[in-house]
């Protein structure tokens, strides 16, 4: 069987894989990316966070993305009936980027993959992994092309950035439940001629509280198209009957914030379902490999954290792979797992607060504390490693405590 040899094999050409490959390639090591699908390909996760920009800049991708003319995103807006909580990234507590992009991921991911290839990384599409054998930290990976032809790739290290493909977790039984209750989404892209202006909604993501534990994302793109998705418990979404389009139109008609805007609007594709998307892994690294992006953990789409974690883990995993290749000691638990889990756990607390209602109490408080709002804004911007921020450092308790204080203050006096 034909065999090639590289320093690092990266599985998956999404944001985690391309950022990792760029970090490794710039240090002079031979990197190869294998991607099972043909690009461009559709994927959700269309709203980035400002924290992403640092990784895109360090990877050398910023100029290529700017040239695509994606929609700038300057904040996040939350709506419940007539109540609005608007967060502008300019007003955040942490140092960092004050804006980012909302992207059609087919175009965005293709841009990153093309750019990392231009930098000198070998990127090969329609190549699936069928087997991996480790000898110590060295590995031999068997790949198969679209025609069924197999060959082998020998590597000193593997970065698994395979997303929902979860190559190493599946081959080595590392999958584990996420701990979140099962949720379902129905989404599509819609022509949006009635879109409000940028100062209202055009330059941010909007999350609409529709029912208890059911919400809607509204993500405007620069093309005049808007991504709209309902997320919630499967029982709610399953009660609608008819075709996928009929279900989606009935849901839209039932929500006052978007009903008129999208009434009779053209759908670009039949609405798609995703269910049970929260995933986790029992270990994030092992001898000769590290898991990055959705191959590690995916929480929930509410705070658009997926792409941020993908790039953070890709950048960190790539840099640590370089240390390993140089013969330096790497403490994967401290330098990778503990780092990633702090950010993941911070967002986990916010996701939990969103669904149990405590975060709604904080967001929609009648007289919000502006210092608190700036600190929360930093979390929403993806700066979940800034431990000077109390909403990061004390994420496990602070939201419930603050919600309780607000509820007490808002009770009518005797």
C-alpha positions as CSV (number, residue, x, y, z in Angstrom):
1,X,0.0,0.0,0.0
2,X,1.2,3.5,-0.9
3,X,2.5,5.4,2.1
4,X,3.6,9.0,2.6
5,X,5.3,10.6,5.6
6,X,4.6,13.9,7.4
7,X,5.4,15.5,10.8
8,X,1.7,16.2,11.6
9,X,-1.5,14.8,10.1
10,X,-4.5,17.1,10.6
11,X,-7.9,15.4,10.2
12,X,-10.5,18.0,9.1
13,X,-10.2,21.3,7.1
14,X,-12.6,23.4,9.2
15,X,-11.5,26.3,11.4
16,X,-9.8,24.1,14.1
17,X,-7.8,22.2,11.5
18,X,-6.7,25.1,9.4
19,X,-5.7,27.2,12.4
20,X,-3.7,24.3,13.9
21,X,-2.0,23.6,10.5
22,X,-1.1,27.2,10.1
23,X,0.6,27.3,13.6
24,X,2.6,24.1,12.8
25,X,3.5,25.0,9.3
26,X,4.9,28.4,10.2
27,X,7.4,26.6,12.4
28,X,8.7,24.7,9.4
29,X,7.2,21.2,10.0
30,X,5.5,19.2,7.3
31,X,1.8,19.2,7.7
32,X,-1.0,17.5,5.8
33,X,-4.7,18.1,6.1
34,X,-7.1,15.3,5.0
35,X,-10.8,16.3,4.7
36,X,-13.6,13.8,4.1
37,X,-15.9,16.2,2.3
38,X,-15.5,18.3,-0.8
39,X,-15.3,22.1,-0.2
40,X,-17.2,24.3,-0.2
41,X,-19.7,22.4,1.9
42,X,-22.6,23.6,4.1
43,X,-22.2,23.7,7.9
44,X,-23.9,25.8,10.6
45,X,-22.0,27.9,13.2
46,X,-22.3,31.2,11.2
47,X,-21.7,33.8,13.9
48,X,-18.1,34.3,15.1
49,X,-17.0,36.0,18.3
50,X,-14.3,38.7,18.6
51,X,-12.0,36.3,20.4
52,X,-11.8,34.4,17.0
53,X,-10.1,37.4,15.4
54,X,-6.9,37.0,17.4
55,X,-6.5,33.4,16.1
56,X,-7.4,34.3,12.5
57,X,-4.8,37.1,12.6
58,X,-2.1,34.9,14.1
59,X,-2.8,32.2,11.5
60,X,-2.4,34.8,8.7
61,X,-6.0,34.5,7.5
62,X,-7.4,38.0,8.3
63,X,-6.6,39.6,4.9
64,X,-8.1,36.8,2.9
65,X,-11.3,36.9,5.0
66,X,-11.6,40.7,4.8
67,X,-11.5,40.4,1.0
68,X,-14.7,38.2,1.1
69,X,-16.8,41.1,2.4
70,X,-18.5,39.2,5.1
71,X,-21.0,41.0,7.4
72,X,-19.4,42.8,10.3
73,X,-20.8,41.8,13.7
74,X,-20.5,44.4,16.5
75,X,-22.7,42.9,19.2
76,X,-25.4,40.5,20.4
77,X,-29.0,41.3,21.0
78,X,-31.5,39.4,23.1
79,X,-35.3,39.8,22.9
80,X,-38.1,38.6,25.1
81,X,-41.5,40.1,24.0
82,X,-41.0,43.9,24.3
83,X,-37.9,43.5,26.4
84,X,-34.5,44.0,24.7
85,X,-30.9,43.4,26.1
86,X,-28.4,44.8,23.6
87,X,-24.7,44.2,24.0
88,X,-22.1,46.2,22.0
89,X,-18.6,44.7,21.9
90,X,-17.1,48.2,22.1
91,X,-18.4,48.3,25.7
92,X,-16.8,45.1,26.9
93,X,-14.7,44.8,30.0
94,X,-11.8,42.8,28.6
95,X,-9.1,44.0,26.3
96,X,-9.5,42.6,22.8
97,X,-11.2,42.9,19.5
98,X,-14.5,44.9,19.4
99,X,-16.0,43.2,16.3
100,X,-16.0,40.1,14.3
101,X,-17.9,38.6,11.3
102,X,-21.1,36.7,10.5
103,X,-20.2,34.3,7.8
104,X,-21.7,31.7,5.4
105,X,-19.5,28.8,6.6
106,X,-19.2,27.2,3.2
107,X,-17.4,30.3,1.9
108,X,-15.6,31.0,5.2
109,X,-14.2,27.5,5.7
110,X,-13.2,27.3,2.0
111,X,-11.3,30.7,2.4
112,X,-9.4,29.4,5.4
113,X,-8.5,26.1,3.7
114,X,-7.4,27.9,0.5
115,X,-5.3,30.3,2.5
116,X,-3.6,27.6,4.6
117,X,-2.8,25.7,1.3
118,X,-1.4,29.0,-0.1
119,X,0.9,29.1,2.9
120,X,2.3,25.7,1.9
121,X,0.1,23.1,3.7
122,X,-1.0,20.1,1.7
123,X,-4.8,19.9,1.8
124,X,-6.5,16.9,0.3
125,X,-10.3,16.6,0.0
126,X,-12.6,13.6,-0.2
127,X,-10.2,11.5,1.8
128,X,-11.8,9.7,4.8
129,X,-9.9,8.1,7.7
130,X,-10.7,4.4,8.1
131,X,-8.1,3.3,10.6
132,X,-5.3,4.7,12.9
133,X,-2.6,2.6,14.5
134,X,-0.3,4.1,17.1
135,X,3.2,2.9,18.0
136,X,4.1,5.1,21.0
137,X,3.4,8.6,19.7
138,X,4.0,7.7,16.0
139,X,1.0,6.7,13.9
140,X,0.0,5.2,10.7
141,X,-3.4,6.4,9.4
142,X,-5.2,4.6,6.6
143,X,-7.2,6.9,4.3
144,X,-9.7,6.1,1.6
145,X,-10.6,8.3,-1.4
146,X,-14.0,8.7,-3.1
147,X,-13.1,5.8,-5.5
148,X,-12.3,3.4,-2.6
149,X,-8.5,3.6,-3.1
150,X,-6.6,3.2,0.2
151,X,-3.2,4.5,1.2
152,X,-1.3,5.2,4.4
153,X,0.0,8.3,6.1
154,X,2.8,8.1,8.6
155,X,2.9,10.9,11.2
156,X,4.7,11.9,14.3
157,X,1.6,13.5,15.7
158,X,-2.1,13.8,14.8
159,X,-4.5,16.8,15.3
160,X,-8.1,15.5,15.2
161,X,-10.2,18.4,13.9
162,X,-12.8,16.2,12.3
163,X,-15.8,18.0,13.9
164,X,-18.9,15.9,14.2
165,X,-17.0,13.2,12.3
166,X,-15.2,12.7,15.6
167,X,-12.6,10.3,14.0
168,X,-10.4,9.5,17.0
169,X,-13.3,9.5,19.6
170,X,-15.2,7.0,17.5
171,X,-12.2,4.8,16.6
172,X,-11.0,4.6,20.2
173,X,-14.3,4.8,22.1
174,X,-13.8,8.2,23.6
175,X,-17.3,9.6,23.1
176,X,-19.3,10.4,26.2
177,X,-22.6,12.2,26.9
178,X,-22.5,16.0,27.3
179,X,-24.7,16.2,30.4
180,X,-27.1,18.6,28.6
181,X,-30.7,17.6,27.9
182,X,-31.4,16.8,24.3
183,X,-32.3,19.7,22.1
184,X,-33.4,20.0,18.5
185,X,-33.1,22.8,15.9
186,X,-34.9,23.6,12.6
187,X,-33.2,26.2,10.5
188,X,-32.9,27.7,7.0
189,X,-31.5,30.7,5.1
190,X,-34.2,33.3,4.1
191,X,-34.2,36.3,1.7
192,X,-34.6,39.3,4.0
193,X,-35.7,42.5,2.1
194,X,-37.4,43.8,5.3
195,X,-34.3,43.6,7.4
196,X,-34.0,46.4,10.0
197,X,-31.0,48.8,9.7
198,X,-27.6,48.0,11.0
199,X,-28.1,50.1,14.1
200,X,-31.2,48.0,15.0
201,X,-30.3,44.4,14.0
202,X,-28.2,44.2,10.8
203,X,-24.8,44.1,12.4
204,X,-25.4,41.7,15.3
205,X,-26.8,38.3,16.1
206,X,-30.3,38.4,17.7
207,X,-31.5,35.6,20.0
208,X,-35.3,35.7,20.6
209,X,-36.8,34.0,23.6
210,X,-39.8,32.3,22.0
211,X,-41.1,30.0,24.7
212,X,-39.6,28.6,27.9
213,X,-36.4,26.7,26.8
214,X,-37.2,27.6,23.1
215,X,-35.3,30.4,21.3
216,X,-34.7,31.7,17.8
217,X,-31.4,32.8,16.2
218,X,-31.5,35.6,13.6
219,X,-28.1,36.0,11.8
220,X,-27.9,38.6,9.0
221,X,-25.4,38.1,6.2
222,X,-23.9,40.8,4.0
223,X,-25.7,39.2,1.0
224,X,-29.2,40.2,2.1
225,X,-29.8,36.6,3.3
226,X,-30.5,35.9,6.9
227,X,-30.0,32.6,8.8
228,X,-33.0,31.8,11.0
229,X,-33.2,28.8,13.4
230,X,-35.4,27.6,16.1
231,X,-33.7,25.7,19.0
232,X,-35.4,24.0,21.9
233,X,-36.8,20.8,23.4
234,X,-37.8,18.2,20.7
235,X,-41.4,18.1,22.1
236,X,-42.0,21.7,21.0
237,X,-40.5,21.4,17.6
238,X,-42.2,18.0,16.9
239,X,-45.7,19.4,17.5
240,X,-45.7,21.2,14.2
241,X,-47.0,19.2,11.2
242,X,-46.5,19.2,7.5
243,X,-43.4,19.5,5.4
244,X,-40.2,21.1,6.8
245,X,-41.1,24.4,5.1
246,X,-44.6,24.3,6.5
247,X,-43.3,23.6,10.0
248,X,-40.8,26.5,9.7
249,X,-43.4,29.0,8.4
250,X,-45.8,28.0,11.2
251,X,-43.1,28.6,13.8
252,X,-42.1,32.0,12.3
253,X,-45.8,33.1,12.2
254,X,-46.1,32.2,15.9
255,X,-43.3,34.7,17.0
256,X,-44.2,38.3,16.9
257,X,-40.7,39.6,16.7
258,X,-40.1,38.0,13.3
259,X,-43.5,37.1,11.9
260,X,-44.1,40.1,9.7
261,X,-40.4,40.4,8.6
262,X,-40.3,36.9,7.2
263,X,-43.9,36.4,6.1
264,X,-43.9,34.9,2.6
265,X,-40.2,35.4,2.4
266,X,-38.3,33.0,0.1
267,X,-36.4,30.1,1.7
268,X,-33.1,29.3,0.0
269,X,-33.3,25.6,1.0
270,X,-35.7,23.2,2.7
271,X,-35.3,23.7,6.5
272,X,-32.9,21.3,8.1
273,X,-33.1,19.5,11.4
274,X,-30.2,18.8,13.9
275,X,-30.9,16.9,17.1
276,X,-28.7,15.8,20.0
277,X,-25.9,18.1,19.0
278,X,-24.3,18.5,22.4
279,X,-21.3,16.1,22.6
280,X,-18.3,15.5,24.7
281,X,-15.2,13.2,24.9
282,X,-13.7,11.2,27.8
283,X,-10.2,12.5,27.1
284,X,-8.9,15.4,24.9
285,X,-5.4,14.1,24.2
286,X,-3.3,10.9,24.2
287,X,0.1,9.6,23.1
288,X,0.5,11.2,19.7
289,X,-2.8,13.0,19.3
290,X,-4.9,15.9,20.5
291,X,-8.6,16.6,19.9
292,X,-9.7,20.0,18.8
293,X,-12.9,21.8,17.8
294,X,-16.2,19.8,17.8
295,X,-14.1,16.6,18.1
296,X,-13.8,17.6,21.7
297,X,-17.0,19.2,22.9
298,X,-20.0,21.1,21.6
299,X,-22.3,22.8,24.1
300,X,-25.2,24.7,22.4
301,X,-25.6,27.3,19.7
302,X,-27.0,30.0,22.0
303,X,-23.8,32.0,22.5
304,X,-22.1,31.1,19.2
305,X,-19.1,29.6,21.1
306,X,-18.4,26.7,18.7
307,X,-16.1,28.5,16.2
308,X,-14.3,30.2,19.1
309,X,-13.6,26.9,20.8
310,X,-12.6,25.4,17.5
311,X,-10.0,28.1,16.8
312,X,-8.8,28.4,20.4
313,X,-8.2,24.6,20.6
314,X,-6.7,24.5,17.1
315,X,-4.3,27.3,18.0
316,X,-3.4,25.9,21.4
317,X,-3.2,22.3,20.1
318,X,-1.1,23.3,17.1
319,X,1.4,25.3,19.3
320,X,1.7,22.4,21.8
321,X,2.3,20.0,18.9
322,X,5.2,22.2,17.8
323,X,6.6,22.0,21.4
324,X,6.3,18.2,21.2
325,X,8.0,18.0,17.8
326,X,10.9,20.0,19.1
327,X,11.4,17.5,21.9
328,X,10.2,19.9,24.6
329,X,8.1,18.6,27.5
330,X,4.4,19.3,27.1
331,X,2.0,19.1,30.1
332,X,-1.1,18.4,28.0
333,X,-3.4,18.4,31.0
334,X,-2.4,21.8,32.3
335,X,-1.5,23.5,29.1
336,X,-4.4,22.2,26.9
337,X,-7.2,20.5,28.8
338,X,-7.3,22.7,31.9
339,X,-7.1,25.8,29.6
340,X,-9.9,24.7,27.3
341,X,-12.1,23.4,30.0
342,X,-12.1,26.7,31.9
343,X,-13.5,28.4,28.8
344,X,-15.9,25.6,28.0
345,X,-17.1,25.5,31.6
346,X,-17.6,29.3,31.7
347,X,-19.9,29.1,28.6
348,X,-21.5,26.0,30.1
349,X,-22.6,28.1,33.1
350,X,-24.0,30.7,30.7
351,X,-25.8,28.1,28.6
352,X,-27.3,26.5,31.8
353,X,-28.3,30.0,33.0
354,X,-30.0,30.7,29.6
355,X,-32.2,27.6,29.8
356,X,-33.0,27.7,33.6
357,X,-34.0,31.4,33.2
358,X,-31.5,33.0,35.6
359,X,-29.7,34.6,32.7
360,X,-33.0,36.1,31.4
361,X,-33.4,37.7,34.8
362,X,-30.0,39.3,34.5
363,X,-30.3,40.3,30.8
364,X,-33.7,41.8,31.1
365,X,-33.3,43.5,34.5
366,X,-35.1,46.9,34.6
367,X,-32.0,48.8,35.8
368,X,-29.0,46.8,34.8
369,X,-25.7,47.5,36.5
370,X,-23.5,48.8,33.7
371,X,-20.3,47.3,35.1
372,X,-21.9,43.9,35.2
373,X,-23.2,44.4,31.7
374,X,-19.6,45.1,30.4
375,X,-18.3,42.0,32.1
376,X,-21.1,39.9,30.6
377,X,-20.4,41.5,27.3
378,X,-16.8,40.2,27.5
379,X,-18.0,36.6,28.0
380,X,-20.4,37.1,25.0
381,X,-17.3,38.3,23.0
382,X,-15.5,35.0,23.8
383,X,-13.1,36.3,26.3
384,X,-13.7,33.4,28.7
385,X,-10.1,33.1,29.8
386,X,-9.9,36.6,31.3
387,X,-9.9,35.6,35.0
388,X,-9.9,39.2,36.1
389,X,-13.6,39.2,35.0
390,X,-15.7,38.0,37.9
391,X,-18.2,36.5,35.4
392,X,-15.4,34.2,34.2
393,X,-13.6,33.6,37.6
394,X,-16.9,32.9,39.5
395,X,-19.0,31.7,36.5
396,X,-20.4,28.7,38.4
397,X,-22.2,30.8,41.0
398,X,-22.3,34.4,40.0
399,X,-25.3,34.3,37.6
400,X,-27.7,32.6,40.0
401,X,-26.6,34.9,42.8
402,X,-27.0,38.0,40.7
403,X,-30.4,36.8,39.4
404,X,-31.6,36.2,43.0
405,X,-30.5,39.7,44.0
406,X,-32.3,41.2,41.0
407,X,-35.5,39.3,41.8
408,X,-35.4,40.5,45.4
409,X,-34.9,44.1,44.3
410,X,-37.7,43.9,41.8
411,X,-40.2,42.6,44.3
412,X,-42.8,45.3,45.3
413,X,-42.1,46.7,48.7
414,X,-44.6,45.9,51.5
